[in-house]
């Protein structure tokens, strides 16, 4: 059985969603469904999202979020946004699992 959102709609790849994910520490995330596991109602939806993390006071890269997508050890999918070397944010591409019932389809 395919997982369903709280409103009863089927979860599908490509859906834009908002809600709590496995490692979101109770904070809602907004992203795109990239995988749905049939028969798994607990963590059957995989969501990709972008998380902005403020750079350090001397421009150093911040620690990556726990769900940051790793290409290999110590190398993350990230880009820099705004400001010079001592300000701005690092944008991390993240992937996390969640329960469809904890997510809402938007758009």
LUMBA-106060 format. One record per atom (N, C-alpha, C): residue number from 0; residue in three letters; atom name; x, y, z. Coordinates in steps of 0.1 Angstrom, whole numbers, plus 5000, padded with zeros to 4 digits. Layout:
% residues N
  num  residu  atome    px    py    pz
  NUM     ALA     CA     X     Y     Z
...
//
This chain:
% residues 107
  num  residu  atome    px    py    pz
    0     UNK      N  5008  4988  5000
    0     UNK     CA  5000  5000  5000
    0     UNK      C  5009  5012  5000
    1     UNK      N  5006  5022  4991
    1     UNK     CA  5013  5035  4991
    1     UNK      C  5010  5044  5002
    2     UNK      N  5020  5050  5009
    2     UNK     CA  5017  5059  5020
    2     UNK      C  5008  5071  5016
    3     UNK      N  5000  5075  5025
    3     UNK     CA  4991  5087  5023
    3     UNK      C  4995  5098  5033
    4     UNK      N  4992  5110  5027
    4     UNK     CA  4994  5122  5036
    4     UNK      C  4982  5123  5046
    5     UNK      N  4983  5132  5056
    5     UNK     CA  4973  5133  5066
    5     UNK      C  4959  5135  5060
    6     UNK      N  4958  5142  5049
    6     UNK     CA  4945  5145  5043
    6     UNK      C  4940  5133  5034
    7     UNK      N  4947  5122  5034
    7     UNK     CA  4943  5110  5027
    7     UNK      C  4948  5109  5013
    8     UNK      N  4954  5120  5007
    8     UNK     CA  4960  5119  4993
    8     UNK      C  4972  5110  4993
    9     UNK      N  4974  5103  4982
    9     UNK     CA  4985  5094  4980
    9     UNK      C  4998  5102  4979
   10     UNK      N  5009  5097  4984
   10     UNK     CA  5022  5103  4983
   10     UNK      C  5028  5099  4970
   11     UNK      N  5033  5108  4963
   11     UNK     CA  5039  5105  4949
   11     UNK      C  5052  5113  4948
   12     UNK      N  5062  5107  4940
   12     UNK     CA  5074  5113  4937
   12     UNK      C  5071  5126  4929
   13     UNK      N  5078  5137  4933
   13     UNK     CA  5076  5150  4927
   13     UNK      C  5067  5159  4935
   14     UNK      N  5060  5154  4945
   14     UNK     CA  5051  5162  4953
   14     UNK      C  5059  5172  4961
   15     UNK      N  5055  5184  4961
   15     UNK     CA  5060  5194  4970
   15     UNK      C  5054  5193  4984
   16     UNK      N  5061  5192  4994
   16     UNK     CA  5056  5189  5008
   16     UNK      C  5062  5198  5018
   17     UNK      N  5055  5199  5029
   17     UNK     CA  5060  5206  5041
   17     UNK      C  5056  5197  5053
   18     UNK      N  5065  5196  5063
   18     UNK     CA  5062  5189  5075
   18     UNK      C  5075  5184  5082
   19     UNK      N  5073  5176  5092
   19     UNK     CA  5084  5171  5100
   19     UNK      C  5090  5158  5094
   20     UNK      N  5104  5158  5095
   20     UNK     CA  5111  5146  5089
   20     UNK      C  5119  5140  5101
   21     UNK      N  5125  5128  5098
   21     UNK     CA  5131  5120  5109
   21     UNK      C  5141  5128  5117
   22     UNK      N  5150  5136  5110
   22     UNK     CA  5160  5143  5118
   22     UNK      C  5158  5158  5118
   23     UNK      N  5145  5163  5117
   23     UNK     CA  5143  5177  5117
   23     UNK      C  5141  5184  5131
   24     UNK      N  5143  5176  5141
   24     UNK     CA  5143  5181  5155
   24     UNK      C  5130  5189  5158
   25     UNK      N  5119  5184  5152
   25     UNK     CA  5106  5191  5155
   25     UNK      C  5103  5203  5146
   26     UNK      N  5112  5207  5138
   26     UNK     CA  5110  5218  5129
   26     UNK      C  5105  5213  5115
   27     UNK      N  5096  5221  5110
   27     UNK     CA  5091  5217  5097
   27     UNK      C  5101  5220  5086
   28     UNK      N  5101  5212  5076
   28     UNK     CA  5110  5214  5064
   28     UNK      C  5101  5214  5052
   29     UNK      N  5105  5221  5041
   29     UNK     CA  5098  5221  5028
   29     UNK      C  5107  5216  5018
   30     UNK      N  5102  5206  5010
   30     UNK     CA  5110  5200  5000
   30     UNK      C  5102  5193  4989
   31     UNK      N  5109  5184  4982
   31     UNK     CA  5102  5176  4971
   31     UNK      C  5104  5161  4974
   32     UNK      N  5094  5154  4973
   32     UNK     CA  5094  5139  4975
   32     UNK      C  5103  5133  4963
   33     UNK      N  5113  5125  4967
   33     UNK     CA  5122  5119  4957
   33     UNK      C  5120  5104  4957
   34     UNK      N  5114  5098  4967
   34     UNK     CA  5112  5084  4967
   34     UNK      C  5100  5080  4977
   35     UNK      N  5092  5071  4973
   35     UNK     CA  5081  5066  4981
   35     UNK      C  5083  5051  4982
   36     UNK      N  5083  5045  4994
   36     UNK     CA  5084  5031  4996
   36     UNK      C  5070  5025  4999
   37     UNK      N  5065  5017  4990
   37     UNK     CA  5052  5011  4992
   37     UNK      C  5053  5001  5003
   38     UNK      N  5042  5002  5012
   38     UNK     CA  5041  4993  5023
   38     UNK      C  5048  4998  5036
   39     UNK      N  5055  5010  5035
   39     UNK     CA  5061  5015  5047
   39     UNK      C  5054  5028  5051
   40     UNK      N  5046  5027  5061
   40     UNK     CA  5038  5039  5066
   40     UNK      C  5046  5047  5076
   41     UNK      N  5057  5042  5081
   41     UNK     CA  5065  5049  5092
   41     UNK      C  5074  5059  5086
   42     UNK      N  5084  5055  5078
   42     UNK     CA  5094  5064  5071
   42     UNK      C  5094  5061  5057
   43     UNK      N  5083  5060  5050
   43     UNK     CA  5082  5056  5036
   43     UNK      C  5083  5067  5026
   44     UNK      N  5086  5079  5030
   44     UNK     CA  5087  5090  5021
   44     UNK      C  5101  5097  5023
   45     UNK      N  5108  5098  5012
   45     UNK     CA  5121  5105  5012
   45     UNK      C  5120  5118  5005
   46     UNK      N  5125  5129  5012
   46     UNK     CA  5123  5143  5008
   46     UNK      C  5137  5149  5007
   47     UNK      N  5138  5156  4996
   47     UNK     CA  5150  5164  4993
   47     UNK      C  5147  5179  4996
   48     UNK      N  5155  5186  5003
   48     UNK     CA  5153  5200  5006
   48     UNK      C  5167  5207  5008
   49     UNK      N  5166  5221  5008
   49     UNK     CA  5178  5229  5010
   49     UNK      C  5178  5235  5023
   50     UNK      N  5189  5235  5030
   50     UNK     CA  5190  5241  5044
   50     UNK      C  5201  5252  5043
   51     UNK      N  5198  5264  5047
   51     UNK     CA  5208  5275  5048
   51     UNK      C  5213  5275  5062
   52     UNK      N  5227  5275  5063
   52     UNK     CA  5233  5276  5076
   52     UNK      C  5243  5288  5076
   53     UNK      N  5242  5297  5086
   53     UNK     CA  5250  5309  5086
   53     UNK      C  5265  5305  5088
   54     UNK      N  5273  5312  5080
   54     UNK     CA  5288  5310  5081
   54     UNK      C  5293  5316  5094
   55     UNK      N  5305  5311  5098
   55     UNK     CA  5311  5316  5110
   55     UNK      C  5316  5330  5110
   56     UNK      N  5319  5336  5121
   56     UNK     CA  5323  5350  5122
   56     UNK      C  5335  5354  5113
   57     UNK      N  5344  5344  5111
   57     UNK     CA  5356  5346  5102
   57     UNK      C  5354  5340  5088
   58     UNK      N  5342  5337  5084
   58     UNK     CA  5339  5332  5071
   58     UNK      C  5341  5317  5070
   59     UNK      N  5343  5310  5081
   59     UNK     CA  5345  5295  5080
   59     UNK      C  5332  5288  5077
   60     UNK      N  5333  5277  5071
   60     UNK     CA  5321  5269  5068
   60     UNK      C  5315  5264  5081
   61     UNK      N  5302  5264  5082
   61     UNK     CA  5295  5258  5093
   61     UNK      C  5295  5243  5093
   62     UNK      N  5292  5236  5104
   62     UNK     CA  5290  5222  5104
   62     UNK      C  5278  5219  5095
   63     UNK      N  5278  5208  5088
   63     UNK     CA  5266  5205  5079
   63     UNK      C  5255  5200  5088
   64     UNK      N  5243  5202  5083
   64     UNK     CA  5231  5196  5090
   64     UNK      C  5232  5180  5090
   65     UNK      N  5226  5173  5099
   65     UNK     CA  5227  5159  5100
   65     UNK      C  5222  5152  5087
   66     UNK      N  5213  5158  5080
   66     UNK     CA  5207  5152  5068
   66     UNK      C  5214  5157  5055
   67     UNK      N  5225  5164  5056
   67     UNK     CA  5232  5169  5044
   67     UNK      C  5237  5158  5036
   68     UNK      N  5235  5159  5023
   68     UNK     CA  5238  5149  5013
   68     UNK      C  5254  5149  5011
   69     UNK      N  5260  5137  5014
   69     UNK     CA  5274  5136  5013
   69     UNK      C  5278  5129  4999
   70     UNK      N  5287  5135  4992
   70     UNK     CA  5292  5129  4980
   70     UNK      C  5302  5118  4984
   71     UNK      N  5311  5121  4993
   71     UNK     CA  5320  5112  4999
   71     UNK      C  5324  5118  5013
   72     UNK      N  5332  5111  5020
   72     UNK     CA  5336  5116  5034
   72     UNK      C  5341  5131  5033
   73     UNK      N  5334  5139  5041
   73     UNK     CA  5338  5153  5042
   73     UNK      C  5335  5162  5030
   74     UNK      N  5328  5157  5020
   74     UNK     CA  5324  5165  5008
   74     UNK      C  5309  5165  5007
   75     UNK      N  5303  5176  5008
   75     UNK     CA  5289  5178  5008
   75     UNK      C  5284  5186  4996
   76     UNK      N  5272  5184  4992
   76     UNK     CA  5266  5192  4981
   76     UNK      C  5262  5205  4988
   77     UNK      N  5269  5216  4984
   77     UNK     CA  5266  5229  4990
   77     UNK      C  5270  5240  4980
   78     UNK      N  5264  5252  4983
   78     UNK     CA  5268  5263  4976
   78     UNK      C  5268  5275  4985
   79     UNK      N  5274  5286  4981
   79     UNK     CA  5275  5298  4990
   79     UNK      C  5265  5308  4985
   80     UNK      N  5259  5315  4995
   80     UNK     CA  5249  5325  4992
   80     UNK      C  5252  5338  4999
   81     UNK      N  5253  5349  4992
   81     UNK     CA  5254  5363  4998
   81     UNK      C  5266  5366  5005
   82     UNK      N  5270  5379  5004
   82     UNK     CA  5281  5384  5012
   82     UNK      C  5295  5380  5008
   83     UNK      N  5304  5385  5015
   83     UNK     CA  5318  5382  5012
   83     UNK      C  5323  5370  5021
   84     UNK      N  5336  5368  5022
   84     UNK     CA  5341  5357  5030
   84     UNK      C  5337  5356  5044
   85     UNK      N  5333  5368  5050
   85     UNK     CA  5330  5368  5065
   85     UNK      C  5316  5369  5068
   86     UNK      N  5307  5367  5058
   86     UNK     CA  5293  5367  5060
   86     UNK      C  5286  5358  5050
   87     UNK      N  5273  5358  5052
   87     UNK     CA  5265  5350  5042
   87     UNK      C  5262  5336  5048
   88     UNK      N  5257  5327  5039
   88     UNK     CA  5252  5314  5043
   88     UNK      C  5258  5304  5034
   89     UNK      N  5258  5291  5039
   89     UNK     CA  5261  5280  5031
   89     UNK      C  5248  5272  5029
   90     UNK      N  5245  5269  5017
   90     UNK     CA  5232  5261  5014
   90     UNK      C  5236  5247  5012
   91     UNK      N  5231  5238  5020
   91     UNK     CA  5233  5224  5019
   91     UNK      C  5221  5217  5013
   92     UNK      N  5224  5208  5004
   92     UNK     CA  5213  5199  4999
   92     UNK      C  5212  5188  5008
   93     UNK      N  5199  5186  5013
   93     UNK     CA  5197  5175  5023
   93     UNK      C  5187  5165  5018
   94     UNK      N  5187  5153  5024
   94     UNK     CA  5178  5143  5021
   94     UNK      C  5174  5136  5034
   95     UNK      N  5161  5134  5037
   95     UNK     CA  5157  5128  5049
   95     UNK      C  5144  5120  5047
   96     UNK      N  5141  5111  5056
   96     UNK     CA  5129  5103  5055
   96     UNK      C  5119  5109  5064
   97     UNK      N  5106  5106  5061
   97     UNK     CA  5095  5110  5070
   97     UNK      C  5083  5101  5067
   98     UNK      N  5074  5102  5076
   98     UNK     CA  5061  5095  5075
   98     UNK      C  5052  5104  5067
   99     UNK      N  5045  5099  5057
   99     UNK     CA  5036  5107  5048
   99     UNK      C  5025  5113  5057
  100     UNK      N  5021  5107  5068
  100     UNK     CA  5011  5113  5076
  100     UNK      C  5015  5125  5084
  101     UNK      N  5028  5127  5084
  101     UNK     CA  5034  5139  5091
  101     UNK      C  5037  5150  5081
  102     UNK      N  5034  5148  5068
  102     UNK     CA  5036  5158  5057
  102     UNK      C  5023  5162  5051
  103     UNK      N  5024  5174  5046
  103     UNK     CA  5012  5180  5038
  103     UNK      C  5017  5184  5024
  104     UNK      N  5010  5179  5014
  104     UNK     CA  5013  5183  5001
  104     UNK      C  5009  5198  4998
  105     UNK      N  5018  5205  4992
  105     UNK     CA  5015  5219  4989
  105     UNK      C  5016  5221  4974
  106     UNK      N  5009  5232  4969
  106     UNK     CA  5010  5235  4955
  106     UNK      C  5001  5226  4946
//
